[in-house]
Amino acid sequence: MPLEVIIRLAGTAKIGRALLPRVAAASPAEVRELAGSPDPAVRMLVAGRRDLPPEIRDALAADPDAKVLKSIAPHPGLSDRQLRAMVDQHGVRVVTKVATNPDVSPALLEHLTRHRPPVRKAFREVARHHNATAPALLACLTDRQARPIAADHPALPPEVIADLLSDEDWQVVEAAAANPSLPTSLMSKLMPW
């Protein structure tokens, strides 16, 4: 599909956030054109690429439109300052996508779990994140859907993992039992002999 057609349809058609093959194959000049478009729907499309040059990535990270920020937030290489600015500017609209960023700091993940109002989908993303800390994971345990994910995270304190072994939700118990941070003494009690 010609890029001109995508640009024309972006604001009216329900294209969604999926990275279109034509946008993924855009040349550097076309990427600059898309990123500089006055239409936020077009900028959102190019923001879905994860190979953007730093200057274009950073310009899109400062975009005033929330849908552009949601699309760029998971991009590697963004600083905590940039990610926090997105949350400060658009709050609940971008929190979940910021939590998916591979470079988000442990401190910012903790901040996201304390966001008011809480963003329940963000708890699941924080619970999956390799940078999640014990305080962030403890907050995730308060959400029913994030609870089994958090129970499996190696940063969860061993005493909390031990408590989760008697949880009423079998998925939480199963995840806690598989947690690599489960103390060896408790592992041996779980093994049927």
Phi and psi in degrees as a GROMACS rama.xvg file:
@    title "Ramachandran Plot"
@    xaxis  label "Phi"
@    yaxis  label "Psi"
@TYPE xy
-62.3724  143.867  PRO-2
-60.2545  -34.8647  LEU-3
-61.3155  -36.131  GLU-4
-68.9464  -42.3741  VAL-5
-61.0593  -44.446  ILE-6
-60.5165  -42.8194  ILE-7
-67.4228  -37.0452  ARG-8
-85.3879  -18.449  LEU-9
-54.2212  -41.436  ALA-10
-81.143  -17.4099  GLY-11
-113.015  -35.5369  THR-12
-85.6728  153.519  ALA-13
-85.9162  81.7822  LYS-14
-82.22  -34.3912  ILE-15
81.7549  -167.068  GLY-16
-96.6551  -1.07223  ARG-17
-61.4721  138.559  ALA-18
-74.7579  111.766  LEU-19
-71.0068  140.453  LEU-20
-54.2232  -37.7462  PRO-21
-68.2607  -36.024  ARG-22
-71.5746  -38.8006  VAL-23
-63.4057  -30.6695  ALA-24
-93.9764  5.47263  ALA-25
-62.3459  143.196  ALA-26
-72.2131  165.414  SER-27
-54.8829  -38.9155  PRO-28
-67.3768  -39.6452  ALA-29
-67.5301  -37.085  GLU-30
-61.1734  -44.669  VAL-31
-60.9535  -41.3442  ARG-32
-63.1117  -45.9813  GLU-33
-63.6926  -44.2645  LEU-34
-66.2016  -26.5939  ALA-35
-94.4023  6.25608  GLY-36
-63.0816  143.882  SER-37
-72.4026  -14.3251  PRO-38
-91.2151  116.412  ASP-39
-60.219  -28.6321  PRO-40
-64.9533  -33.5402  ALA-41
-73.1842  -43.9936  VAL-42
-61.9386  -36.1282  ARG-43
-62.0762  -39.857  MET-44
-62.502  -46.0471  LEU-45
-74.0375  -26.7366  VAL-46
-65.8969  -16.8452  ALA-47
-73.3402  -13.3877  GLY-48
-73.6099  142.912  ARG-49
-105.694  11.7035  ARG-50
-120.517  28.3371  ASP-51
-70.8304  144.931  LEU-52
-60.5279  146.139  PRO-53
-51.9938  -39.7006  PRO-54
-67.2772  -34.6715  GLU-55
-75.1611  -43.4895  ILE-56
-55.2852  -47.2315  ARG-57
-66.9034  -37.0021  ASP-58
-65.0148  -41.9061  ALA-59
-68.7418  -31.4421  LEU-60
-67.7139  -18.2145  ALA-61
-102.296  10.6143  ALA-62
-63.254  143.289  ASP-63
-77.7158  -11.786  PRO-64
-93.8478  129.35  ASP-65
-62.7382  -35.9285  ALA-66
-69.5208  -29.9531  LYS-67
-68.3963  -43.9074  VAL-68
-64.0911  -38.6076  LEU-69
-62.1425  -34.7223  LYS-70
-76.1765  -35.9118  SER-71
-87.6259  -24.2307  ILE-72
-52.5713  -37.9446  ALA-73
-76.9309  -1.97407  PRO-74
-65.8847  129.017  HIS-75
-63.5952  151.316  PRO-76
96.7304  -8.76521  GLY-77
-74.8836  142.901  LEU-78
-83.0012  162.896  SER-79
-60.6167  -36.5671  ASP-80
-60.3029  -44.4114  ARG-81
-65.3829  -43.7769  GLN-82
-66.5363  -41.7015  LEU-83
-65.1726  -37.6537  ARG-84
-61.9682  -37.2251  ALA-85
-61.2223  -45.7346  MET-86
-65.6516  -42.9977  VAL-87
-61.9524  -35.6489  ASP-88
-79.6461  -40.2261  GLN-89
-124.407  0.393558  HIS-90
50.3779  -127.159  GLY-91
-57.5394  -23.0764  VAL-92
-68.8089  -23.3344  ARG-93
-122.783  -7.02648  VAL-94
-55.6278  -47.1082  VAL-95
-62.6735  -43.4649  THR-96
-67.6922  -36.3568  LYS-97
-62.1627  -38.7221  VAL-98
-65.5004  -19.2659  ALA-99
-86.5077  -7.79846  THR-100
-64.7917  128.497  ASN-101
-65.9001  -20.0451  PRO-102
-103.442  4.55253  ASP-103
-62.2693  138.598  VAL-104
-77.1443  157.934  SER-105
-56.4602  -39.8696  PRO-106
-63.8663  -40.9941  ALA-107
-69.8618  -35.4739  LEU-108
-61.2704  -42.3735  LEU-109
-60.9597  -43.2991  GLU-110
-58.9175  -41.5468  HIS-111
-64.192  -34.3457  LEU-112
-73.3181  -16.8732  THR-113
-97.7087  3.00363  ARG-114
-59.1196  139.895  HIS-115
-120.938  125.09  ARG-116
-70.0529  155.783  PRO-117
-65.1169  148.51  PRO-118
-113.599  100.509  VAL-119
-59.1961  -39.5407  ARG-120
-62.9306  -31.2033  LYS-121
-66.0646  -32.9058  ALA-122
-59.3817  -39.5796  PHE-123
-65.0401  -40.6027  ARG-124
-68.7567  -40.5115  GLU-125
-63.3281  -43.2449  VAL-126
-61.8884  -28.3833  ALA-127
-83.2081  -18.2579  ARG-128
-74.875  134.92  HIS-129
-66.3183  -20.1793  HIS-130
-92.1161  2.14461  ASN-131
-64.9921  138.521  ALA-132
-101.402  170.504  THR-133
-56.0044  -47.8603  ALA-134
-59.837  -39.778  PRO-135
-65.276  -41.4862  ALA-136
-68.252  -36.1154  LEU-137
-61.7874  -39.172  LEU-138
-64.6312  -38.6367  ALA-139
-64.6384  -29.6715  CYS-140
-65.0662  -15.1087  LEU-141
-79.6467  -12.1024  THR-142
-101.548  128.201  ASP-143
-57.3115  -42.3445  ARG-144
-78.8341  -29.4484  GLN-145
-83.0605  -20.0898  ALA-146
-54.8732  -49.9855  ARG-147
-66.2871  -30.0171  PRO-148
-69.883  -44.9747  ILE-149
-65.6449  -34.8804  ALA-150
-62.1576  -21.4505  ALA-151
-95.646  -4.95046  ASP-152
-78.0968  130.789  HIS-153
-66.1167  -15.502  PRO-154
-83.0205  -5.32254  ALA-155
-69.8575  134.194  LEU-156
-60.5901  141.599  PRO-157
-54.7289  -36.8552  PRO-158
-68.1416  -31.6733  GLU-159
-71.6554  -41.3231  VAL-160
-58.9627  -44.2835  ILE-161
-59.751  -42.5698  ALA-162
-63.4677  -35.8196  ASP-163
-69.84  -15.9486  LEU-164
-66.4215  -16.3236  LEU-165
-113.034  21.4836  SER-166
-64.8616  153.664  ASP-167
-76.2624  -17.7173  GLU-168
-92.6115  118.097  ASP-169
-61.6875  -29.3763  TRP-170
-68.6027  -36.517  GLN-171
-66.7503  -44.1761  VAL-172
-60.8804  -45.5513  VAL-173
-62.0535  -43.4949  GLU-174
-65.9629  -42.7095  ALA-175
-63.6219  -39.5503  ALA-176
-66.0125  -27.6504  ALA-177
-91.5105  -3.22904  ALA-178
-64.1597  127.34  ASN-179
-64.742  -15.5287  PRO-180
-92.7554  4.27177  SER-181
-63.5085  126.796  LEU-182
-57.5216  142.694  PRO-183
-58.034  -37.19  THR-184
-61.2289  -36.4589  SER-185
-77.2908  -33.3898  LEU-186
-58.4799  -44.5822  MET-187
-64.5006  -30.3949  SER-188
-71.4353  -26.65  LYS-189
-81.7841  -19.8516  LEU-190
-78.0793  126.366  MET-191
-77.0594  129.495  PRO-192
